[in-house]
């Protein structure tokens, strides 16, 4: 097989958080297990946010409690602040993903914190982790996702310099993996290349991950550009569902099955079973009453099975 591209499945979190349908923790846990059966090794399973603001993510603890241990799999919990981080530590999450923003406008809307306040929040979390080192279960792996890297619904364009500066500040705190997110889907392949290059220069030792939304039909092209720029880890959501409640106009992520098809057709390896992935996408579409959301859920894979 060719070069391996790790696809982090975010459907149970980013995929569901902006849908009108509010699924029970049991159904969301079922979704996680279906995706893992389709090949997802890293999966953003829950978000530790206040249910008043994102009712679709209520019951994160119940979702995690419903998931049996799965060796070789990593369940990720998203947090917006220290309170969410403390909640995550009370569960069996394998990773914590700290959400941040490249702009003050989105940071204040999404979590009530400016960029500088978000960096301080992350610094406080990292300090607490250092103090807790050696305590069993006290320090699950930590990553950070930087939202609105290609544009902000409140502050407008985001410069390459802004991104490089903030990535450097995050890396300096000891975060080993940093995701660059196009939260409102305004990126293009050429700007992806520029910002990946800037992030790599700012944090040469960090793993870079990319998170694209397909709001303006550039998601797969942006994924291609990121891979060509040397990035080996991308987020995607089964069925292409997703969006952000605090970003006006933000629509779905790139569909995991569409990304897997494109990559494996080109000779890359992803570790996913495409047929099972399409089944999972169709299943979640039924749960939220949205059908055939992605290209692959409509057309299926190729070549077709014999007979």
ZIJO-V726855 format. One record per helix or strand of 2 or more residues. SS is the DSSP state (H for helix, E for strand). FROM is the first residue (numbers start at 0). TO is the last residue. Records with the same first field share a line. If there is no record, write none. Layout:
SS = FROM-TO / FROM-TO
This chain:
E = 5-8 / 41-46 / 73-78 / 94-100 / 140-146 / 176-181 / 206-212 / 232-236
H = 10-14 / 24-36 / 54-56 / 59-65 / 81-88 / 103-110 / 114-131 / 159-171 / 188-201 / 218-227 / 237-239 / 255-264 / 273-286 / 294-298
